[in-house]
Every structure is written in C-alpha cells, then in structure tokens.
C-alpha cells in the first residue's frame, strides 16, 4: 500500500483513528483519491468515507472521493449494516 497525504493537516480522533482532509491511497485493488476528508482506522485496515453516488465501469465516486478499481475487485453493500466493502472477485 502506498499512501500520500499532507502530515500538517491531519487530525487524530482518540481511539477511532485519524481524519485526513486529503489523501491518496494506491494498492493492488486500485486508487482511492479523497479530497473532502476521510477517517482512517488506527491500524490502517479501514477507511470511512461517504456512500458512493455514482458507478461508471471501474470508477466509483462519492462526495469528495473517487475510487478507480483494478480488474478483479468490486465494492458491495452489506445489507445488514448499510456499509460498503471492497472485495476481490
């Protein structure tokens, strides 16, 4: 995983993690670019953003973020919690 952000503008939130106003994450699954804030968990295994509003081919976007998925990966909605999860096909 490769993460790019400005360390001068992050905000730790007790045990919940850290808010990153702008962050770019690249990994095997693709590229997530956030320009409107996100909460990263303390151990960097989850990131919280707004729900997606648009899906076009392999590009998913929401309020202030864009996810460019690589082949073999999808996002699905958990009907129980209403949260979305990235998974490998």
C-alpha positions as CSV (number, residue, x, y, z in Angstrom):
1,X,0.0,0.0,0.0
2,X,1.2,3.5,-0.9
3,X,-0.3,6.5,0.9
4,X,0.2,10.2,0.1
5,X,-1.0,13.0,2.4
6,X,0.0,16.3,4.0
7,X,1.1,15.5,7.5
8,X,0.5,19.1,8.6
9,X,-3.3,18.9,8.3
10,X,-4.3,15.5,9.9
11,X,-6.4,15.3,13.0
12,X,-6.2,12.3,15.4
13,X,-9.6,11.3,16.9
14,X,-8.9,9.4,20.1
15,X,-9.4,5.6,19.6
16,X,-11.2,6.0,16.2
17,X,-8.2,6.8,14.0
18,X,-7.1,9.9,12.1
19,X,-9.0,12.3,9.8
20,X,-7.2,13.1,6.6
21,X,-8.7,16.0,4.7
22,X,-6.8,15.0,1.5
23,X,-5.3,11.5,1.0
24,X,-4.4,9.3,-1.9
25,X,-4.1,5.5,-1.4
26,X,-2.9,3.0,-4.0
27,X,-2.8,-0.7,-3.6
28,X,-3.4,-3.9,-5.5
29,X,-7.2,-3.1,-5.7
30,X,-6.7,0.3,-7.3
31,X,-6.5,4.0,-6.4
32,X,-8.6,5.9,-3.9
33,X,-8.4,9.7,-4.0
34,X,-10.1,11.7,-1.3
35,X,-10.4,15.5,-1.4
36,X,-13.2,16.0,1.2
37,X,-12.0,14.2,4.3
38,X,-11.8,10.5,5.5
39,X,-11.3,8.7,8.7
40,X,-8.6,6.1,8.7
41,X,-8.7,3.4,11.4
42,X,-5.8,3.3,13.8
43,X,-4.3,0.2,12.2
44,X,-4.9,1.4,8.6
45,X,-7.2,-1.5,7.7
46,X,-10.3,0.6,7.1
47,X,-11.2,4.0,5.8
48,X,-14.5,5.7,6.3
49,X,-15.9,7.9,3.5
50,X,-19.4,8.9,2.3
51,X,-21.5,6.4,0.4
52,X,-21.0,6.1,-3.3
53,X,-23.3,8.1,-5.6
54,X,-22.0,7.1,-9.0
55,X,-20.6,4.0,-10.5
56,X,-19.2,4.0,-14.1
57,X,-17.3,1.0,-15.3
58,X,-14.5,0.5,-12.8
59,X,-14.8,4.0,-11.4
60,X,-16.8,4.6,-8.3
61,X,-17.3,8.1,-6.7
62,X,-19.0,9.9,-3.9
63,X,-18.9,13.3,-2.2
64,X,-15.3,14.4,-2.5
65,X,-13.8,11.0,-3.4
66,X,-13.1,8.7,-6.4
67,X,-12.1,5.0,-6.4
68,X,-10.6,3.5,-9.6
69,X,-10.8,-0.2,-9.2
70,X,-8.5,-2.7,-10.9
71,X,-9.9,-5.7,-12.6
72,X,-10.8,-8.5,-10.1
73,X,-12.1,-6.1,-7.4
74,X,-15.6,-4.8,-6.6
75,X,-17.4,-2.9,-3.9
76,X,-20.6,-4.4,-2.4
77,X,-23.1,-3.2,0.0
78,X,-23.7,-5.1,3.3
79,X,-27.5,-5.1,3.6
80,X,-27.3,-5.6,7.4
81,X,-25.1,-2.6,8.2
82,X,-25.5,-0.5,5.1
83,X,-21.8,-0.2,4.8
84,X,-19.8,-0.8,1.6
85,X,-16.9,-3.2,1.4
86,X,-14.1,-3.7,-1.1
87,X,-13.6,-7.3,-2.1
88,X,-11.6,-9.4,-4.5
89,X,-13.7,-11.5,-7.0
